[in-house]
Amino acid sequence: MNKMWAVLKREYLQAIRRKMFIIMTFLMPLFMAALFFLPSLLMMRGLGEKKIAVLDGTGSLKQAFSTATQSSARRREMGGTGQMPGQLTIKYIDDRGDTALPVTARPYLERLQAEKEQRLDGVLLIPGEALVNPKAKLTFYSRSATDFVTQERLASMANRGLQRLRLSARGLAPDDIDQLLTSVKVDAVQLSKTGQQKTGGAASFIVGFMLTALLLIPSFVYGLEIMRGIIQEKTDRVVEVLVSSMTPSQLLVGKILGVAAVGLTQIGVWLIMAALAGTFAATTASFAGIDILQFLHPSFFVYFVVFFILAYLTYVCAYAIGGAACNSEKEAQQLIMPITMIMMLPWFLMAAIITNPDSPLAVGFSLAPVFGPLTMFVRTLVGDPPMTHVLTSILVSLATIAALLWVTSKIFRVGILSYGKRPTIPELWRWVKVA
């Protein structure tokens, strides 16, 4: 026990004294925030302002498109960047009675490939029969076949204008039309089994992704640290000295628990930072009617620590196998990559799990070996799973960790002193049986 504690202490102190550990401990939350929000910001800025020509065969939709152009102009006057995808500069052409719109539109279509000053980003054709024929179709030409944002925006404006004209033709007053076409806002409210109400569905979706990544990434990062450490000790033949004074199992468990303590230290700092930021944000958001504390319930911290430890121990055993069985980091990565992709299945399915945490898919993954810690944490965060599911997931995860530690220790016992060609899967199985 003392020897295992000595390995744990060495691994822990060696890691937390590194400058990179200190830097990443305080910068990782900022990096994670940028990882989620920066791509969205760049995407919105990259879409830019679109120049669109609308050829209207009905000759009656000028008001529908001029309103959108005026709204974009007002946003720019108020300090907008002009880069939001909804900001369109529309040139409206009244082609009332034109039965050959594709021919009339040729000069505008040629401008799709013109120089930047004269270039158009899209051309929308509205047939004259659109008012009376429900089967009529709009045609949208663009320089990109995947410009769905602009296409849907223009279609919405055109259809809303057509709806107004059809209702007006039936004798309805403009005020009545506005009232009929007014959209009603939907507030998402989660009702728990205890009757507690939580609002902010979109916020819960974002928070779920961010916290899941916060749970997942350290497990893989420190799993890699263990794999590299074992390979380095094998390369330097240090492990031969270590196993002469302790059992391979003591060495393996000491290394795993030492690195786990490093991960928990880093996670603890992040949780303290999140608590401080949450306190400040809760005070600020309360004035806007947002209860940020609903995402930071006390049970959240308990579940986070429990499932972080379970996820970490589950993933790190696989990396320890890679380090013990291989002689170089490149070989270990080739061996571990397929296993890592399988272990990350809950992350790839995270959108479906967050949006429907009680679906058979989410329940099955949360109760399954290996996948349980990550999936069940998400279910506790965005849903209200039965306590029996939570306890079952914890017990299954503990049994999985015990089995993986047993297999890992068997492979570790033989692999740390094995050199040369990387073993195959059948050879690893033989190591398990003979160790």
C-alpha positions in Angstrom: 0.0 0.0 0.0 2.8 2.4 0.9 4.5 1.7 -2.5 1.3 2.4 -4.4 0.9 5.6 -2.4 4.5 6.6 -3.3 3.7 6.1 -7.1 0.4 8.1 -6.7 2.2 11.0 -4.9 5.0 11.0 -7.5 2.6 11.1 -10.5 0.5 13.8 -8.8 3.3 16.2 -7.8 5.1 15.7 -11.1 2.0 16.8 -13.0 0.8 19.8 -11.0 4.2 21.4 -10.9 4.3 21.7 -14.6 3.8 25.2 -16.0 1.5 23.9 -18.7 -0.8 22.4 -16.1 -1.1 25.7 -14.3 -1.7 27.6 -17.5 -4.3 25.2 -18.9 -6.1 25.0 -15.6 -7.0 28.7 -15.8 -7.2 29.0 -19.6 -9.1 25.9 -20.4 -12.5 27.4 -19.5 -11.9 30.3 -21.8 -10.7 27.9 -24.5 -13.8 25.8 -24.1 -16.1 28.9 -24.3 -14.3 30.0 -27.5 -14.6 26.5 -28.9 -18.3 26.7 -28.7 -19.1 30.3 -29.5 -16.3 31.4 -31.9 -17.3 29.0 -34.8 -20.9 30.4 -34.6 -19.6 33.9 -34.6 -17.3 33.3 -37.5 -20.1 31.5 -39.4 -22.4 34.5 -39.0 -19.7 37.0 -40.1 -18.7 34.7 -43.0 -22.3 34.7 -44.4 -22.1 38.4 -44.9 -24.7 40.6 -46.4 -26.5 39.2 -49.5 -27.4 41.1 -52.6 -30.6 39.7 -54.1 -32.6 40.5 -57.2 -36.3 39.6 -57.0 -38.3 39.4 -60.2 -42.0 39.4 -59.2 -44.4 38.2 -61.9 -47.4 39.1 -59.7 -46.2 42.8 -59.3 -47.8 42.9 -55.9 -45.1 41.9 -53.4 -43.0 45.1 -53.3 -44.0 45.9 -49.8 -43.0 42.4 -48.5 -39.5 42.8 -49.7 -39.0 46.5 -49.2 -39.8 46.0 -45.5 -36.9 43.5 -45.2 -34.5 45.9 -46.9 -35.6 48.8 -44.6 -35.1 46.6 -41.5 -31.5 45.8 -42.6 -30.8 49.4 -43.2 -32.1 50.3 -39.7 -29.9 47.7 -38.1 -26.8 49.1 -39.8 -27.7 52.6 -38.7 -28.0 51.4 -35.1 -24.5 50.0 -35.2 -25.1 46.5 -36.6 -22.2 44.8 -38.3 -24.1 44.1 -41.5 -23.0 40.5 -41.3 -26.0 38.7 -39.9 -27.5 36.1 -42.3 -30.9 37.8 -42.2 -29.6 41.1 -43.6 -30.4 41.2 -47.3 -30.1 44.0 -49.8 -33.0 43.3 -52.2 -33.5 44.9 -55.6 -37.2 44.5 -56.4 -38.3 44.3 -60.1 -41.9 44.5 -60.9 -42.5 42.1 -63.8 -46.3 42.0 -63.6 -47.8 39.9 -66.4 -44.4 38.5 -67.6 -44.9 34.9 -68.7 -41.3 34.3 -69.6 -39.5 35.1 -66.4 -36.5 32.8 -67.0 -35.7 34.8 -70.2 -36.2 38.2 -68.6 -34.0 37.1 -65.7 -30.9 36.3 -67.9 -29.1 39.6 -67.3 -29.5 39.2 -63.6 -28.4 35.6 -63.7 -25.2 36.6 -65.6 -24.5 39.0 -62.7 -24.1 36.0 -60.4 -20.6 35.5 -61.9 -19.8 39.2 -62.4 -17.2 41.3 -60.7 -17.6 42.1 -57.1 -19.2 45.6 -57.5 -21.9 44.3 -59.9 -22.2 40.7 -58.5 -25.5 39.4 -57.2 -25.6 36.6 -54.6 -29.0 35.3 -55.7 -32.0 35.8 -58.0 -35.6 34.9 -56.9 -38.3 34.4 -59.6 -41.9 34.6 -58.5 -44.3 33.4 -61.2 -47.4 35.5 -61.9 -49.7 32.6 -61.0 -48.4 32.4 -57.5 -51.4 34.3 -56.1 -54.0 32.0 -57.6 -52.3 28.7 -58.1 -51.3 26.8 -54.9 -49.1 24.5 -57.0 -47.0 27.4 -58.3 -43.3 27.3 -57.4 -40.7 29.9 -56.7 -37.3 29.6 -58.3 -34.1 30.7 -56.5 -30.8 31.0 -58.3 -27.6 31.5 -56.3 -23.8 31.1 -56.6 -23.9 28.4 -54.0 -26.1 25.3 -54.0 -26.0 25.2 -50.2 -27.2 28.8 -49.5 -30.2 27.5 -47.5 -30.3 30.4 -45.1 -30.9 33.0 -47.8 -33.3 30.7 -49.7 -35.5 30.1 -46.6 -35.4 33.7 -45.7 -36.6 34.8 -49.1 -39.2 32.1 -49.3 -40.6 33.1 -46.0 -40.9 36.8 -47.0 -42.5 35.8 -50.4 -45.0 33.4 -48.8 -46.0 35.8 -46.1 -46.6 38.5 -48.7 -48.7 36.1 -50.7 -50.7 35.1 -47.7 -51.5 38.8 -46.9 -52.6 39.4 -50.5 -54.9 36.3 -50.5 -56.5 37.3 -47.2 -56.9 40.9 -48.4 -58.6 39.7 -51.6 -61.2 38.0 -49.4 -62.1 41.3 -47.8 -60.1 41.2 -44.5 -58.8 44.5 -43.1 -55.0 45.0 -42.9 -55.2 45.1 -39.0 -57.1 41.8 -39.0 -54.5 40.3 -41.3 -51.6 41.4 -39.1 -53.4 39.8 -36.1 -54.0 36.6 -38.0 -50.4 36.3 -39.2 -48.8 37.2 -35.8 -46.6 34.3 -34.5 -47.0 33.3 -30.9 -43.8 32.9 -28.9 -43.2 29.5 -27.2 -41.5 29.3 -23.8 -39.9 25.9 -23.1 -40.5 24.7 -19.5 -39.2 21.5 -18.0 -41.5 20.0 -15.3 -39.7 17.7 -12.9 -41.3 14.8 -11.0 -41.2 17.0 -7.9 -43.1 19.8 -9.6 -40.1 22.1 -10.1 -40.2 24.2 -13.3 -37.2 25.0 -15.3 -37.1 27.3 -18.3 -34.6 28.0 -21.0 -34.6 25.0 -23.3 -32.0 26.4 -25.7 -29.7 27.4 -22.8 -30.0 23.8 -21.4 -29.0 22.4 -24.8 -25.8 24.6 -24.8 -25.0 24.0 -21.2 -25.4 20.3 -21.7 -22.9 20.3 -24.5 -20.3 22.4 -22.7 -20.4 20.4 -19.4 -20.3 17.1 -21.3 -17.1 18.3 -23.1 -15.7 19.5 -19.7 -16.3 16.0 -18.4 -15.0 14.1 -21.5 -11.9 16.1 -22.6 -9.9 15.7 -19.3 -10.5 12.0 -19.3 -8.9 11.6 -22.7 -6.1 14.1 -22.0 -5.0 12.4 -18.9 -5.5 9.0 -20.5 -3.0 10.0 -23.1 -0.6 11.2 -20.2 -0.7 7.7 -18.7 -0.1 6.0 -22.0 2.8 8.3 -22.8 4.2 7.9 -19.3 4.2 4.1 -19.5 5.8 4.1 -23.0 8.5 6.5 -21.7 9.3 4.3 -18.8 9.5 1.3 -21.0 11.7 3.1 -23.4 14.1 4.3 -20.6 13.9 0.9 -18.9 12.8 2.6 -15.7 9.9 0.2 -15.4 12.3 -2.7 -14.9 13.7 -1.0 -11.8 10.2 -0.1 -10.5 8.7 -3.7 -10.8 11.7 -5.1 -9.0 10.5 -3.3 -5.8 6.7 -3.5 -6.3 4.1 -5.5 -8.1 2.9 -4.4 -11.6 -0.6 -4.0 -10.1 0.6 -1.6 -7.5 2.5 0.4 -10.1 -0.6 0.5 -12.4 -3.1 1.5 -9.7 -0.7 4.1 -8.3 -0.3 5.7 -11.7 -4.0 5.7 -12.5 -5.0 7.1 -9.1 -2.3 9.7 -9.3 -3.3 11.0 -12.6 -7.0 10.8 -11.5 -6.1 13.1 -8.6 -4.5 15.5 -11.1 -7.7 15.6 -13.1 -9.9 16.1 -10.1 -7.7 19.0 -9.0 -8.1 20.7 -12.3 -11.8 20.0 -12.4 -12.1 21.3 -8.9 -10.5 24.6 -9.9 -12.8 24.8 -12.9 -15.9 24.2 -10.7 -14.8 26.9 -8.3 -14.4 29.3 -11.2 -17.8 28.3 -12.6 -19.3 28.9 -9.1 -17.8 32.4 -8.9 -18.9 33.2 -12.5 -22.3 31.7 -11.8 -22.8 33.8 -8.8 -22.0 37.0 -10.7 -24.0 35.9 -13.7 -27.0 34.9 -11.5 -27.1 38.4 -10.1 -26.9 40.0 -13.5 -29.3 37.6 -15.2 -31.9 37.9 -12.5 -32.6 41.4 -13.8 -33.4 39.9 -17.2 -35.7 37.3 -15.6 -33.3 34.4 -16.1 -32.6 32.0 -13.2 -29.1 30.7 -14.0 -29.1 28.7 -10.7 -31.4 26.2 -12.3 -28.4 24.9 -14.3 -26.2 24.8 -11.1 -28.3 22.8 -8.7 -26.3 21.3 -5.8 -26.9 17.8 -7.1 -25.1 18.9 -10.3 -21.7 19.1 -8.5 -22.2 15.7 -6.9 -23.2 14.0 -10.2 -20.3 15.8 -12.0 -17.7 14.5 -9.6 -19.1 11.0 -9.5 -19.5 10.5 -13.2 -16.2 12.3 -14.0 -14.4 9.7 -11.8 -16.3 6.8 -13.4 -15.6 8.1 -16.9 -12.0 8.8 -16.2 -11.3 5.4 -14.8 -13.1 3.7 -17.7 -11.2 5.6 -20.4 -7.8 5.6 -18.8 -7.7 1.8 -18.5 -7.9 1.6 -22.3 -4.9 4.0 -22.7 -2.9 2.1 -20.1 -3.4 -1.1 -22.2 -2.1 0.9 -25.2 1.0 2.0 -23.3 1.8 -1.4 -21.9 1.3 -3.3 -25.1 3.2 -1.0 -27.5 6.7 0.3 -27.7 6.0 3.7 -29.3 3.4 6.4 -29.1 2.6 6.0 -32.8 1.9 2.3 -32.3 -0.2 3.0 -29.2 -2.4 5.6 -31.0 -3.0 3.1 -33.9 -4.1 0.5 -31.3 -6.3 2.9 -29.3 -7.9 4.9 -32.1 -10.7 2.4 -32.9 -11.4 1.9 -29.2 -11.5 5.7 -28.7 -14.0 6.1 -31.5 -16.3 3.5 -30.0 -16.1 5.1 -26.5 -17.0 8.5 -28.0 -20.3 7.2 -29.4 -22.3 9.1 -26.8 -20.6 12.3 -27.8 -21.5 11.8 -31.5 -25.1 11.2 -30.4 -25.2 14.0 -27.9 -27.8 16.1 -29.7 -30.3 13.3 -29.7 -29.6 12.4 -26.1 -29.9 16.0 -24.9 -33.1 16.7 -26.8 -34.7 13.4 -25.6 -33.0 12.2 -22.4 -35.7 9.6 -21.8 -35.7 8.0 -25.2 -34.7 4.3 -25.5 -31.4 5.3 -27.1 -30.5 7.6 -24.1 -31.7 5.1 -21.5 -29.9 2.2 -23.2 -26.6 4.1 -23.4 -26.8 5.4 -19.9 -27.2 1.8 -18.5 -24.6 0.3 -20.8 -20.9 -0.4 -19.8 -18.4 2.2 -20.9 -21.0 4.6 -22.2 -22.9 4.9 -18.9 -21.0 7.7 -17.1 -21.1 10.3 -19.9 -24.7 9.6 -21.0 -26.2 9.4 -17.4 -24.6 12.7 -16.5 -26.3 14.3 -19.4 -29.6 12.8 -18.5 -29.3 14.1 -14.9 -28.4 17.5 -16.2 -31.2 18.1 -18.7 -33.8 15.6 -17.5 -35.1 13.9 -14.4 -34.1 10.2 -14.7 -35.4 7.7 -12.0 -32.9 7.2 -9.1 -32.9 3.5 -10.0 -31.5 4.3 -13.4 -28.8 6.5 -11.8 -27.8 3.9 -9.2 -27.8 1.1 -11.9 -25.6 3.2 -14.1 -23.1 3.7 -11.3 -23.1 0.0 -10.3 -22.6 -1.0 -14.0 -19.8 1.5 -14.4 -18.1 0.2 -11.2 -18.3 -3.4 -12.5 -17.0 -2.2 -15.8 -14.0 -0.4 -14.2 -13.3 -3.5 -12.1 -13.3 -5.7 -15.2 -11.2 -3.3 -17.1 -8.7 -2.9 -14.3 -8.4 -6.7 -14.1 -7.8 -7.0 -17.8 -5.5 -4.0 -17.8 -3.4 -5.3 -14.9 -3.0 -8.7 -16.7 -1.8 -7.1 -19.9 0.3 -4.5 -18.0 2.1 -7.3 -16.1 3.3 -8.9 -19.3 3.4 -5.9 -21.6 5.6 -3.6 -19.6 8.5 -6.0 -20.0 7.8 -6.9 -23.6 9.7 -5.2 -26.5 9.7 -5.6 -30.2 6.7 -6.0 -32.5 3.4 -4.7 -31.3 1.2 -7.6 -30.2 -2.0 -8.6 -32.0 -5.4 -8.9 -30.4 -5.1 -12.7 -30.1 -1.7 -12.2 -28.4 -3.2 -9.7 -25.9 -5.8 -12.3 -25.1 -3.1 -14.9 -24.4 -1.4 -12.4 -22.1 -4.6 -12.0 -20.1 -4.8 -15.8 -19.7 -1.2 -16.5 -18.8 -0.6 -13.4 -16.5 
